Amino acid sequence: MGKTDRKSARVLGAQDIQKQLERCCREILKSRDHAGDLVFIGIRTRGIHLARRLGAIAKKLSGREIPVGEMDITLYRDDLNTLLPEGKADNTSIPFDVANKTIILVDDVLHTGRTVRAAVDHLIDFGRPKAIHLAVLIDRGGRELPIAADFVGKKVAVPSGGEVRVKLKEVDKTDEVVVSKSSA
């Protein structure tokens, strides 16, 4: 875990990310005595890849296939008009019924809570789950909504104006988490 430059520091490397995902998955499975109703749903973009990784780890640990879906929350964001004036986009793919399931929403970084709020709103449109829990790789604090993760890979203190960048090999060709300081 070294410096990447003077204004940023790597807080997790590839092995660290894998270890944190394995630990979170063990916690998830331990909290669910009967994993038959358990599903993972990853929030676009990097949450999808993390959910798939959790699914693979869960299969290795439990021997059971846990369904994995993906959610695009673009249409449910409270800043939609600035992001997408036409309001056209939804690449959600949940190939299973969410009713009476225990859903683990998966995202890369938890910050304000607005993405999670949008994901829950979207999810409820698919049915009534038994429970919804949140798993994140990084919790950087700074909540604007009363939302907390149930399963956290790592809590990171981020300076005011700073940023957390999660890079995953499926998208970025490398696995690492970098925290940058304020540009001011």
GROMACS elastic network, one bead per residue, 0.5 to 0.9 nm:
[ bonds ]
;  ai    aj funct       b0    kb
    1     9     6  0.77136   500
    1    10     6  0.54756   500
    1    11     6  0.55177   500
    1    12     6  0.61170   500
    1    13     6  0.65566   500
    1    16     6  0.89708   500
    2     9     6  0.61892   500
    2    10     6  0.55180   500
    2    11     6  0.73910   500
    2    12     6  0.89502   500
    3     6     6  0.71017   500
    3     7     6  0.85636   500
    3     8     6  0.64446   500
    3    10     6  0.57461   500
    3    11     6  0.86551   500
    3   178     6  0.88802   500
    4     7     6  0.80729   500
    4     8     6  0.58974   500
    4     9     6  0.54526   500
    4    10     6  0.62069   500
    4   178     6  0.79576   500
    5     8     6  0.54390   500
    5     9     6  0.68791   500
    6     9     6  0.77719   500
    6   180     6  0.89894   500
    6   181     6  0.89763   500
    7   179     6  0.85540   500
    7   180     6  0.56493   500
    7   181     6  0.54312   500
    7   182     6  0.78723   500
    7   183     6  0.79948   500
    8   178     6  0.65014   500
    8   179     6  0.54485   500
    8   181     6  0.59937   500
    9   177     6  0.85141   500
    9   178     6  0.55037   500
    9   179     6  0.54021   500
    9   180     6  0.64056   500
    9   181     6  0.85854   500
   10    13     6  0.70886   500
   10   176     6  0.69295   500
   10   177     6  0.57193   500
   10   179     6  0.63214   500
   10   180     6  0.87043   500
   11    16     6  0.87550   500
   11   156     6  0.82340   500
   11   176     6  0.76503   500
   11   177     6  0.56506   500
   11   178     6  0.57702   500
   11   179     6  0.68666   500
   12    15     6  0.78750   500
   12    16     6  0.53270   500
   12    17     6  0.61268   500
   12   154     6  0.88719   500
   12   175     6  0.83105   500
   12   176     6  0.53937   500
   12   178     6  0.72230   500
   13    16     6  0.51850   500
   13    17     6  0.61866   500
   13    18     6  0.87286   500
   13   174     6  0.89590   500
   13   175     6  0.61657   500
   13   177     6  0.66023   500
   13   178     6  0.89128   500
   14    17     6  0.52172   500
   14    18     6  0.63409   500
   14    19     6  0.87398   500
   14   168     6  0.85964   500
   14   174     6  0.75963   500
   14   176     6  0.56786   500
   14   177     6  0.87154   500
   15    18     6  0.51100   500
   15    19     6  0.61737   500
   15    20     6  0.86431   500
   15   175     6  0.84700   500
   15   176     6  0.89843   500
   16    19     6  0.50809   500
   16    20     6  0.61392   500
   16    21     6  0.85857   500
   16   176     6  0.83893   500
   17    20     6  0.51688   500
   17    21     6  0.61654   500
   17    22     6  0.85936   500
   17   137     6  0.77953   500
   17   153     6  0.78484   500
   17   175     6  0.73867   500
   17   176     6  0.72386   500
   17   177     6  0.82351   500
   18    21     6  0.51613   500
   18    22     6  0.61325   500
   18    23     6  0.86156   500
   18    53     6  0.88066   500
   19    22     6  0.51029   500
   19    23     6  0.61409   500
   19    24     6  0.85868   500
   19   153     6  0.86658   500
   20    23     6  0.51060   500
   20    24     6  0.61055   500
   20    25     6  0.84985   500
   20   137     6  0.74304   500
   20   152     6  0.82084   500
   20   154     6  0.74225   500
   21    24     6  0.50877   500
   21    25     6  0.60064   500
   21    26     6  0.85728   500
   21    50     6  0.80010   500
   21    53     6  0.77693   500
   21    54     6  0.65420   500
   21    57     6  0.80469   500
   21   137     6  0.73875   500
   21   152     6  0.89256   500
   21   153     6  0.65510   500
   22    25     6  0.50772   500
   22    26     6  0.62069   500
   22    27     6  0.86689   500
   22    54     6  0.74590   500
   22    57     6  0.65124   500
   22    58     6  0.83940   500
   23    26     6  0.51777   500
   23    27     6  0.63136   500
   23    28     6  0.86803   500
   23   153     6  0.77253   500
   24    27     6  0.50331   500
   24    28     6  0.61195   500
   24    29     6  0.86417   500
   24    54     6  0.83503   500
   24   135     6  0.77082   500
   24   136     6  0.89405   500
   24   137     6  0.87944   500
   24   151     6  0.59480   500
   24   152     6  0.68132   500
   24   153     6  0.64487   500
   25    29     6  0.61098   500
   25    30     6  0.84014   500
   25    54     6  0.61568   500
   25    55     6  0.84806   500
   25    57     6  0.69000   500
   25    58     6  0.63051   500
   25    61     6  0.86214   500
   25   151     6  0.85884   500
   26    29     6  0.51879   500
   26    30     6  0.59716   500
   26    31     6  0.85318   500
   26    57     6  0.87659   500
   26    58     6  0.77290   500
   26    61     6  0.77902   500
   27    30     6  0.50513   500
   27    31     6  0.61029   500
   27    32     6  0.86670   500
   27   151     6  0.74762   500
   28    31     6  0.52146   500
   28    32     6  0.64129   500
   28    58     6  0.89456   500
   28   104     6  0.84875   500
   28   135     6  0.88059   500
   28   150     6  0.89116   500
   28   151     6  0.74141   500
   29    32     6  0.50968   500
   29    33     6  0.69393   500
   29    34     6  0.83242   500
   29    35     6  0.68553   500
   29    38     6  0.88871   500
   29    58     6  0.74724   500
   29    61     6  0.87422   500
   29    62     6  0.80065   500
   30    33     6  0.62165   500
   31    34     6  0.89415   500
   32    35     6  0.55736   500
   32    36     6  0.88733   500
   32    37     6  0.88322   500
   32    38     6  0.77337   500
   32   102     6  0.87703   500
   34    37     6  0.72964   500
   34    38     6  0.81948   500
   35    38     6  0.50965   500
   35    39     6  0.84792   500
   35    62     6  0.88480   500
   35    64     6  0.81942   500
   35    66     6  0.79072   500
   35   102     6  0.86702   500
   36    39     6  0.85559   500
   36    64     6  0.85265   500
   36    66     6  0.79223   500
   36   101     6  0.85991   500
   37    66     6  0.86865   500
   37   100     6  0.73358   500
   37   102     6  0.56568   500
   37   103     6  0.82486   500
   37   130     6  0.86823   500
   38    66     6  0.65590   500
   38    67     6  0.76527   500
   38   101     6  0.59729   500
   38   103     6  0.60162   500
   38   104     6  0.74551   500
   39    55     6  0.85220   500
   39    66     6  0.57105   500
   39    67     6  0.51053   500
   39    68     6  0.59980   500
   39    69     6  0.78138   500
   39    98     6  0.83254   500
   39   101     6  0.69066   500
   39   102     6  0.62961   500
   39   103     6  0.50994   500
   39   104     6  0.61899   500
   39   105     6  0.86485   500
   40    51     6  0.58159   500
   40    52     6  0.79036   500
   40    54     6  0.78494   500
   40    55     6  0.70767   500
   40    66     6  0.72180   500
   40    67     6  0.63258   500
   40    69     6  0.62728   500
   40    70     6  0.83546   500
   40   102     6  0.86313   500
   40   103     6  0.58976   500
   40   105     6  0.61156   500
   40   106     6  0.69477   500
   41    47     6  0.80826   500
   41    48     6  0.70469   500
   41    51     6  0.62716   500
   41    52     6  0.86871   500
   41    67     6  0.83998   500
   41    68     6  0.56117   500
   41    70     6  0.51951   500
   41    71     6  0.66302   500
   41    94     6  0.76953   500
   41   103     6  0.69171   500
   41   104     6  0.61629   500
   41   106     6  0.60002   500
   41   107     6  0.89035   500
   42    45     6  0.79487   500
   42    46     6  0.76923   500
   42    49     6  0.71046   500
   42    50     6  0.69174   500
   42    51     6  0.50208   500
   42    52     6  0.77511   500
   42    68     6  0.75641   500
   42    69     6  0.63293   500
   42    71     6  0.60128   500
   42    72     6  0.87768   500
   42   104     6  0.82930   500
   42   105     6  0.58609   500
   42   107     6  0.61222   500
   43    46     6  0.70592   500
   43    48     6  0.55044   500
   43    49     6  0.89446   500
   43    51     6  0.84425   500
   43    69     6  0.89055   500
   43    70     6  0.60163   500
   43    72     6  0.61884   500
   43    73     6  0.72336   500
   43    92     6  0.89391   500
   43   105     6  0.70881   500
   43   106     6  0.60467   500
   43   107     6  0.54867   500
   43   108     6  0.83488   500
   43   115     6  0.85111   500
   43   116     6  0.85827   500
   43   119     6  0.73421   500
   44    47     6  0.55922   500
   44    48     6  0.56519   500
   44    49     6  0.85714   500
   44    70     6  0.68599   500
   44    71     6  0.59328   500
   44    72     6  0.53399   500
   44    73     6  0.73977   500
   44    74     6  0.89255   500
   44    91     6  0.86783   500
   44    92     6  0.86170   500
   44   107     6  0.77796   500
   45    48     6  0.58872   500
   45    49     6  0.75172   500
   45    70     6  0.88771   500
   45    71     6  0.87236   500
   45    72     6  0.79844   500
   45   107     6  0.83491   500
   45   108     6  0.86125   500
   45   171     6  0.85470   500
   46    49     6  0.53487   500
   46    50     6  0.63930   500
   46    51     6  0.86724   500
   46   106     6  0.89163   500
   46   107     6  0.67363   500
   46   108     6  0.59501   500
   46   166     6  0.79588   500
   46   167     6  0.81604   500
   46   168     6  0.71538   500
   46   170     6  0.85115   500
   46   171     6  0.76368   500
   47    51     6  0.59869   500
   47    52     6  0.85593   500
   47    70     6  0.81939   500
   47    71     6  0.88603   500
   47   105     6  0.83398   500
   47   106     6  0.51910   500
   47   108     6  0.52402   500
   47   109     6  0.85905   500
   47   136     6  0.80766   500
   47   137     6  0.87879   500
   48    51     6  0.51027   500
   48    52     6  0.62893   500
   48    53     6  0.86885   500
   48    68     6  0.84912   500
   48    69     6  0.76337   500
   48    70     6  0.56309   500
   48    71     6  0.76747   500
   48   106     6  0.71883   500
   48   107     6  0.74379   500
   48   108     6  0.89271   500
   49    52     6  0.50758   500
   49    53     6  0.62099   500
   49    54     6  0.86147   500
   49   168     6  0.78745   500
   49   170     6  0.70490   500
   49   171     6  0.86460   500
   50    53     6  0.50079   500
   50    54     6  0.61312   500
   50    55     6  0.85514   500
   50   106     6  0.68342   500
   50   107     6  0.72186   500
   50   108     6  0.72921   500
   50   136     6  0.87248   500
   50   137     6  0.81293   500
   50   168     6  0.86098   500
   51    55     6  0.61168   500
   51    56     6  0.86799   500
   51    68     6  0.66725   500
   51    69     6  0.80165   500
   51    70     6  0.82707   500
   51   104     6  0.86135   500
   51   105     6  0.80913   500
   51   106     6  0.57648   500
   51   107     6  0.79443   500
   52    56     6  0.62985   500
   52    57     6  0.86647   500
   52    68     6  0.63852   500
   52    69     6  0.84611   500
   53    56     6  0.51029   500
   53    57     6  0.61839   500
   53    58     6  0.85182   500
   54    57     6  0.50188   500
   54    58     6  0.59533   500
   54    59     6  0.85234   500
   55    58     6  0.50659   500
   55    59     6  0.62167   500
   55    60     6  0.86808   500
   55    65     6  0.72118   500
   55    66     6  0.57967   500
   55    67     6  0.72624   500
   55    68     6  0.66729   500
   56    59     6  0.51514   500
   56    60     6  0.63077   500
   56    61     6  0.87059   500
   56    65     6  0.79892   500
   56    66     6  0.83282   500
   57    60     6  0.50512   500
   57    61     6  0.61213   500
   57    62     6  0.84551   500
   58    61     6  0.50564   500
   58    62     6  0.57107   500
   58    63     6  0.73231   500
   58    64     6  0.70854   500
   58    65     6  0.74498   500
   58    66     6  0.71209   500
   59    62     6  0.53215   500
   59    65     6  0.52920   500
   59    66     6  0.69599   500
   60    63     6  0.55797   500
   60    64     6  0.78232   500
   60    65     6  0.89585   500
   61    64     6  0.81679   500
   62    65     6  0.83439   500
   67    95     6  0.83733   500
   67    96     6  0.76656   500
   68    94     6  0.76028   500
   68    95     6  0.82401   500
   68    96     6  0.87762   500
   69    92     6  0.79511   500
   69    93     6  0.57673   500
   69    95     6  0.65788   500
   69    96     6  0.79509   500
   70    91     6  0.80097   500
   70    92     6  0.55813   500
   70    93     6  0.51555   500
   70    94     6  0.60356   500
   71    90     6  0.81534   500
   71    91     6  0.68725   500
   71    93     6  0.62916   500
   71    94     6  0.73404   500
   71   119     6  0.73732   500
   71   122     6  0.82665   500
   71   123     6  0.82897   500
   72    75     6  0.77929   500
   72    76     6  0.86869   500
   72    89     6  0.79954   500
   72    90     6  0.55832   500
   72    91     6  0.53426   500
   72    93     6  0.82897   500
   72   119     6  0.79639   500
   72   122     6  0.86602   500
   73    76     6  0.52410   500
   73    77     6  0.64328   500
   73    89     6  0.89093   500
   73    90     6  0.72972   500
   73    91     6  0.86193   500
   73    92     6  0.79002   500
   73   115     6  0.73680   500
   73   116     6  0.88807   500
   73   118     6  0.60290   500
   73   119     6  0.56475   500
   73   121     6  0.88413   500
   73   122     6  0.67579   500
   74    77     6  0.55579   500
   74    79     6  0.89447   500
   74    80     6  0.67389   500
   74    83     6  0.82993   500
   74    84     6  0.82121   500
   74    87     6  0.83141   500
   74    88     6  0.86967   500
   74    89     6  0.66827   500
   74    90     6  0.68246   500
   74    91     6  0.89886   500
   74   118     6  0.82288   500
   75    78     6  0.85487   500
   75    80     6  0.63680   500
   75    84     6  0.84732   500
   75    87     6  0.63825   500
   75    88     6  0.74449   500
   75    89     6  0.66765   500
   75    90     6  0.68505   500
   75   118     6  0.84497   500
   75   122     6  0.85248   500
   76    79     6  0.86332   500
   76    80     6  0.72434   500
   76   115     6  0.86638   500
   76   117     6  0.86351   500
   76   118     6  0.50236   500
   76   119     6  0.73031   500
   76   121     6  0.70482   500
   76   122     6  0.64812   500
   77    80     6  0.52733   500
   77    81     6  0.89008   500
   77   114     6  0.74092   500
   77   115     6  0.69658   500
   77   117     6  0.83812   500
   77   118     6  0.55082   500
   77   119     6  0.85696   500
   78    81     6  0.80953   500
   78   114     6  0.78041   500
   78   118     6  0.77388   500
   79    82     6  0.57246   500
   79    83     6  0.65334   500
   79    84     6  0.87086   500
   80    83     6  0.50446   500
   80    84     6  0.56296   500
   80    85     6  0.71186   500
   80    87     6  0.69607   500
   81    84     6  0.54337   500
   81    86     6  0.77310   500
   81    87     6  0.71680   500
   82    85     6  0.62515   500
   83    87     6  0.84672   500
   84    87     6  0.52151   500
   84    88     6  0.70481   500
   84    89     6  0.83043   500
   85    88     6  0.82108   500
   86    89     6  0.89440   500
   90    93     6  0.89253   500
   94    97     6  0.77006   500
   94    98     6  0.82508   500
   94   126     6  0.87910   500
   97   100     6  0.83769   500
   97   101     6  0.78900   500
   97   126     6  0.76720   500
   97   127     6  0.75723   500
   97   129     6  0.89480   500
   98   101     6  0.53483   500
   98   102     6  0.80676   500
   98   103     6  0.76163   500
   98   123     6  0.81531   500
   98   124     6  0.87789   500
   98   126     6  0.65701   500
   98   127     6  0.58481   500
   98   128     6  0.66842   500
   98   129     6  0.54449   500
   98   130     6  0.84083   500
   99   102     6  0.87637   500
   99   126     6  0.78600   500
   99   127     6  0.51901   500
   99   130     6  0.68360   500
  100   127     6  0.84831   500
  100   128     6  0.64474   500
  100   131     6  0.76645   500
  101   128     6  0.82186   500
  101   130     6  0.50881   500
  101   131     6  0.67534   500
  101   132     6  0.84165   500
  102   129     6  0.62868   500
  102   130     6  0.53875   500
  102   132     6  0.59515   500
  102   133     6  0.76078   500
  103   129     6  0.69793   500
  103   130     6  0.78219   500
  103   131     6  0.61099   500
  103   133     6  0.61050   500
  103   134     6  0.82899   500
  104   131     6  0.84766   500
  104   132     6  0.59709   500
  104   134     6  0.55398   500
  104   135     6  0.64661   500
  105   116     6  0.82217   500
  105   119     6  0.80665   500
  105   120     6  0.85816   500
  105   132     6  0.69736   500
  105   133     6  0.60765   500
  105   135     6  0.60714   500
  105   136     6  0.83233   500
  106   133     6  0.86926   500
  106   134     6  0.60793   500
  106   136     6  0.57484   500
  106   137     6  0.82876   500
  107   110     6  0.72328   500
  107   115     6  0.89451   500
  107   116     6  0.83836   500
  107   134     6  0.79207   500
  107   135     6  0.65752   500
  107   137     6  0.69030   500
  107   138     6  0.85359   500
  108   135     6  0.84647   500
  108   136     6  0.53062   500
  108   137     6  0.50016   500
  108   138     6  0.61255   500
  108   139     6  0.85817   500
  108   166     6  0.67846   500
  109   136     6  0.59321   500
  109   137     6  0.61417   500
  109   139     6  0.58071   500
  109   140     6  0.70069   500
  109   164     6  0.76671   500
  109   165     6  0.85809   500
  109   166     6  0.77047   500
  110   113     6  0.63148   500
  110   114     6  0.89887   500
  110   115     6  0.81960   500
  110   116     6  0.80348   500
  110   136     6  0.64600   500
  110   137     6  0.81852   500
  110   138     6  0.62939   500
  110   140     6  0.61760   500
  110   141     6  0.70791   500
  110   142     6  0.87008   500
  110   143     6  0.82467   500
  110   148     6  0.83136   500
  110   149     6  0.77196   500
  111   114     6  0.80870   500
  111   115     6  0.86553   500
  111   138     6  0.87374   500
  111   139     6  0.65296   500
  111   140     6  0.55491   500
  111   141     6  0.53978   500
  111   142     6  0.55359   500
  111   143     6  0.57280   500
  111   144     6  0.82032   500
  112   115     6  0.77486   500
  112   116     6  0.87895   500
  112   140     6  0.89402   500
  112   141     6  0.73759   500
  112   142     6  0.55967   500
  112   145     6  0.64586   500
  112   147     6  0.83700   500
  113   116     6  0.53209   500
  113   117     6  0.62436   500
  113   118     6  0.87599   500
  113   142     6  0.85815   500
  113   143     6  0.57858   500
  113   144     6  0.63313   500
  113   145     6  0.55007   500
  113   146     6  0.74400   500
  113   147     6  0.57558   500
  113   148     6  0.79361   500
  114   117     6  0.50303   500
  114   118     6  0.62143   500
  114   119     6  0.85893   500
  114   143     6  0.85736   500
  114   144     6  0.75452   500
  114   145     6  0.69404   500
  114   147     6  0.87721   500
  115   118     6  0.51423   500
  115   119     6  0.61611   500
  115   120     6  0.87298   500
  116   120     6  0.61665   500
  116   121     6  0.85668   500
  116   134     6  0.82136   500
  116   147     6  0.77675   500
  117   120     6  0.52507   500
  117   121     6  0.62641   500
  117   122     6  0.86853   500
  117   145     6  0.82043   500
  117   147     6  0.80070   500
  118   121     6  0.50973   500
  118   122     6  0.61896   500
  118   123     6  0.85518   500
  119   122     6  0.50872   500
  119   123     6  0.59850   500
  119   124     6  0.86346   500
  120   124     6  0.61681   500
  120   125     6  0.88030   500
  120   132     6  0.80452   500
  121   124     6  0.54388   500
  121   125     6  0.68556   500
  122   125     6  0.53826   500
  122   126     6  0.72901   500
  123   126     6  0.54160   500
  123   127     6  0.71273   500
  123   128     6  0.83129   500
  123   129     6  0.84988   500
  124   127     6  0.52956   500
  124   128     6  0.59645   500
  124   129     6  0.76202   500
  125   128     6  0.81480   500
  126   129     6  0.87731   500
  128   131     6  0.84953   500
  129   132     6  0.68548   500
  133   149     6  0.72604   500
  133   150     6  0.60323   500
  133   151     6  0.80784   500
  134   148     6  0.75705   500
  134   150     6  0.53023   500
  134   151     6  0.63503   500
  134   152     6  0.84545   500
  135   149     6  0.57861   500
  135   150     6  0.59874   500
  135   152     6  0.58437   500
  135   153     6  0.80204   500
  136   139     6  0.67074   500
  136   149     6  0.66758   500
  136   150     6  0.83651   500
  136   151     6  0.63850   500
  136   152     6  0.51313   500
  136   153     6  0.63291   500
  136   154     6  0.83329   500
  137   151     6  0.83310   500
  137   152     6  0.57540   500
  137   154     6  0.62412   500
  137   155     6  0.85243   500
  137   166     6  0.87153   500
  138   152     6  0.64402   500
  138   153     6  0.58183   500
  138   154     6  0.50564   500
  138   155     6  0.57371   500
  138   156     6  0.67723   500
  138   164     6  0.84270   500
  138   166     6  0.84816   500
  138   177     6  0.85675   500
  139   148     6  0.88972   500
  139   149     6  0.78258   500
  139   152     6  0.66328   500
  139   153     6  0.77897   500
  139   154     6  0.63107   500
  139   156     6  0.61663   500
  139   157     6  0.85930   500
  140   143     6  0.88114   500
  140   154     6  0.85359   500
  140   155     6  0.58796   500
  140   157     6  0.59002   500
  140   158     6  0.62511   500
  140   164     6  0.77405   500
  141   155     6  0.77892   500
  141   156     6  0.76557   500
  141   157     6  0.73094   500
  141   158     6  0.79616   500
  143   146     6  0.69666   500
  143   147     6  0.72108   500
  143   148     6  0.85498   500
  144   147     6  0.83913   500
  145   148     6  0.89962   500
  149   152     6  0.63210   500
  152   155     6  0.70894   500
  156   164     6  0.87628   500
  156   179     6  0.83581   500
  157   179     6  0.88230   500
  158   161     6  0.80357   500
  158   162     6  0.56826   500
  158   163     6  0.68274   500
  158   164     6  0.75282   500
  158   179     6  0.68928   500
  158   180     6  0.78065   500
  158   181     6  0.73870   500
  159   162     6  0.50115   500
  159   163     6  0.80173   500
  159   179     6  0.89083   500
  159   180     6  0.81692   500
  159   181     6  0.59527   500
  159   182     6  0.66308   500
  160   163     6  0.86435   500
  160   181     6  0.77744   500
  160   182     6  0.64195   500
  161   180     6  0.88519   500
  161   181     6  0.69445   500
  161   183     6  0.72388   500
  161   184     6  0.79904   500
  162   179     6  0.70896   500
  162   180     6  0.53467   500
  162   183     6  0.75044   500
  163   178     6  0.81741   500
  163   179     6  0.56892   500
  163   180     6  0.52006   500
  163   181     6  0.67783   500
  163   182     6  0.75861   500
  164   177     6  0.69945   500
  164   178     6  0.57940   500
  164   180     6  0.64690   500
  165   176     6  0.81482   500
  165   177     6  0.56451   500
  165   178     6  0.51653   500
  165   179     6  0.63583   500
  165   180     6  0.79994   500
  166   175     6  0.76891   500
  166   176     6  0.60922   500
  166   178     6  0.65645   500
  166   179     6  0.88255   500
  167   170     6  0.86896   500
  167   171     6  0.72506   500
  167   172     6  0.55403   500
  167   173     6  0.78148   500
  167   174     6  0.61334   500
  167   175     6  0.52120   500
  167   176     6  0.51905   500
  167   177     6  0.60914   500
  167   178     6  0.81342   500
  168   171     6  0.55877   500
  168   172     6  0.53471   500
  168   173     6  0.64931   500
  168   174     6  0.54183   500
  168   176     6  0.67082   500
  168   177     6  0.86463   500
  169   172     6  0.50572   500
  169   175     6  0.52865   500
  169   176     6  0.87313   500
  170   173     6  0.61054   500
  170   174     6  0.78376   500
  170   175     6  0.86854   500
  171   174     6  0.80488   500
  172   175     6  0.76039   500
  180   183     6  0.83604   500
  181   184     6  0.85664   500
